[in-house]
Amino acid sequence: MAEADGDAAGIVGFAFELGVLKRLRRTGWSHAGIRDAESVAEHSLRVAQLAALIAAQEGADPARAALLAVWHDSQETRTGDLPHTARPYLSGRIDAEAVTADQVARLPEAAATTVREAVTEYESQISPEARCARDADKLECLLQAVEYRAGGNAGVEGWIASSREALRTDTALRIAEVAVRTSPLAWRDR
């Protein structure tokens, strides 16, 4: 029973750490004057949803793509959300796999392996699911910028442009093309 309690304690500790993502705001939006930006968790939810949709259209595994997307920014509990303007001042790239290894060190092995493998696959971009998840990350940023733009924030065009340029799958490219010319409230028109 003590081992089971230890496993549960490891998962509980990690779950509390992941809760930080609900309170951690995506910092780059402050550069555009967004005062109450989305949280990392809010971003990650729509990334996972989009990853599943993109993967379904691309003939990849939607569940796997969504899983990769769920974990794509989980390291930010330790690093914070760094805007792209911080990159030139960092000595190298943040090693997401190393951060993840530290994060899951107290998890039971099966759980730890699941998270490590998801992060490794996402970071390596070797699978179609990883490419769909990465495109979902970029597409979610584009959609959020379109929403902020519709709310009167004119300084988000750079996010829209850079997100579009980063897309690779045909599905994500088509979605972006439509999104930039669609009102975020168009879904209400039935």
C-alpha positions in Angstrom: 0.0 0.0 0.0 2.9 2.4 0.7 4.1 2.1 -2.9 0.6 2.9 -4.2 0.5 5.9 -1.9 3.9 7.0 -3.2 2.7 6.7 -6.8 -0.5 8.7 -5.9 1.6 11.3 -4.1 3.8 11.8 -7.2 0.8 12.2 -9.4 -0.8 14.7 -6.9 2.3 16.8 -6.8 2.5 16.9 -10.6 -1.2 17.7 -10.8 -0.7 20.7 -8.5 2.3 21.8 -10.6 0.2 21.6 -13.8 -2.4 23.8 -12.1 0.2 26.6 -12.5 -0.6 26.6 -16.2 -4.2 27.8 -15.4 -2.8 30.9 -13.8 0.2 31.5 -16.1 -0.7 34.1 -18.7 0.8 34.0 -22.2 3.2 36.9 -21.9 3.8 37.8 -25.5 0.3 39.2 -25.8 1.3 42.0 -23.3 3.5 43.4 -26.1 0.3 44.0 -28.1 -1.4 45.7 -25.2 -3.5 42.7 -24.2 -4.2 43.1 -20.4 -5.9 39.9 -19.6 -4.3 37.4 -22.0 -5.2 33.8 -22.2 -3.5 31.4 -19.8 -1.2 28.7 -21.0 -3.8 26.1 -20.0 -6.5 27.9 -22.1 -4.1 27.9 -25.0 -3.2 24.3 -24.6 -6.8 23.1 -24.5 -7.6 24.6 -27.9 -4.3 23.4 -29.3 -5.2 19.8 -28.3 -8.7 20.2 -29.9 -7.2 21.6 -33.1 -4.5 19.0 -33.2 -7.2 16.3 -33.2 -9.2 18.0 -36.0 -6.1 18.6 -38.1 -4.9 15.0 -37.6 -8.3 13.6 -38.6 -8.2 15.6 -41.9 -4.5 14.7 -42.5 -5.0 11.0 -42.0 -3.1 10.9 -38.7 -4.2 9.7 -35.3 -6.3 12.4 -33.7 -6.0 11.0 -30.2 -2.2 10.9 -30.4 -2.0 14.4 -31.9 -4.2 15.7 -29.1 -2.0 14.0 -26.5 1.1 15.5 -27.9 -0.5 18.9 -27.9 -1.7 18.6 -24.3 2.0 18.3 -23.2 3.6 20.8 -25.6 3.8 23.7 -23.1 3.7 21.8 -19.8 7.4 22.8 -19.2 6.3 26.4 -18.7 5.5 25.6 -15.1 9.2 25.7 -14.6 10.4 28.2 -17.2 7.4 30.6 -17.5 6.0 31.6 -20.9 8.9 33.3 -22.7 8.0 35.5 -25.6 10.0 35.2 -28.8 11.8 38.4 -27.9 13.6 36.6 -25.1 15.2 34.0 -27.3 18.2 36.1 -28.4 19.2 36.5 -24.7 19.0 32.9 -23.8 22.2 30.8 -24.1 20.7 28.1 -26.3 17.3 26.7 -26.5 15.3 25.5 -23.4 15.5 21.7 -23.4 11.9 20.7 -23.1 12.8 17.1 -22.7 15.2 17.9 -19.8 12.6 20.0 -18.0 10.0 17.3 -18.5 12.3 14.6 -17.1 12.6 16.7 -13.9 8.9 17.3 -13.8 8.0 13.6 -14.0 10.8 12.3 -11.8 8.4 11.4 -8.9 5.7 9.9 -11.1 5.2 6.2 -11.4 7.1 4.8 -14.3 4.2 4.2 -16.7 2.9 7.8 -16.2 6.4 9.3 -16.5 7.1 7.4 -19.7 3.8 8.5 -21.2 4.6 12.2 -20.7 8.3 11.9 -21.6 7.5 10.1 -24.9 4.8 12.6 -25.8 7.2 15.5 -25.3 10.0 13.8 -27.1 7.8 13.0 -30.1 6.4 16.5 -30.2 9.9 18.1 -30.0 11.4 15.8 -32.6 8.6 16.4 -35.2 9.2 13.0 -36.6 5.6 11.8 -36.7 2.6 13.2 -38.6 0.8 13.6 -35.3 3.7 15.8 -34.0 3.5 17.9 -37.1 -0.3 18.2 -36.7 0.2 19.2 -33.0 2.8 21.8 -33.9 0.5 23.3 -36.6 -2.3 23.3 -34.0 -0.1 25.4 -31.7 0.6 27.9 -34.4 -3.0 27.9 -35.6 -4.3 28.5 -32.1 -2.0 31.5 -31.8 -3.4 32.8 -35.1 -7.0 32.3 -34.0 -6.3 34.0 -30.7 -4.8 37.0 -32.5 -7.8 37.2 -34.8 -10.0 37.2 -31.7 -7.9 40.0 -30.1 -8.0 41.9 -33.4 -11.8 41.7 -33.5 -11.8 43.1 -29.9 -10.0 46.2 -31.1 -6.3 45.2 -30.6 -4.6 46.3 -33.8 -1.1 45.3 -32.8 -1.5 41.6 -33.4 -0.8 41.4 -37.1 2.7 40.2 -36.5 1.3 37.1 -34.6 -1.0 36.4 -37.5 1.7 36.6 -40.1 4.3 34.6 -38.2 1.8 31.9 -37.3 0.7 31.5 -40.9 4.3 31.3 -42.1 5.0 28.5 -39.6 2.2 26.2 -40.8 3.1 23.1 -42.7 0.0 20.8 -43.1 -2.4 21.5 -46.0 -5.3 21.4 -43.5 -3.8 24.0 -41.2 -3.0 26.3 -44.1 -6.5 26.1 -45.4 -7.9 26.8 -41.9 -5.7 29.8 -41.4 -6.7 31.2 -44.8 -10.3 31.1 -43.8 -9.7 32.2 -40.2 -8.1 35.5 -41.1 -11.1 36.7 -43.0 -13.8 35.3 -40.7 -15.4 37.0 -37.7 -14.8 35.1 -34.5 -18.6 35.3 -34.0 -19.5 33.8 -37.4 -20.2 30.5 -35.6 -23.3 32.1 -34.1 -24.9 32.6 -37.5 -27.0 29.5 -37.9 
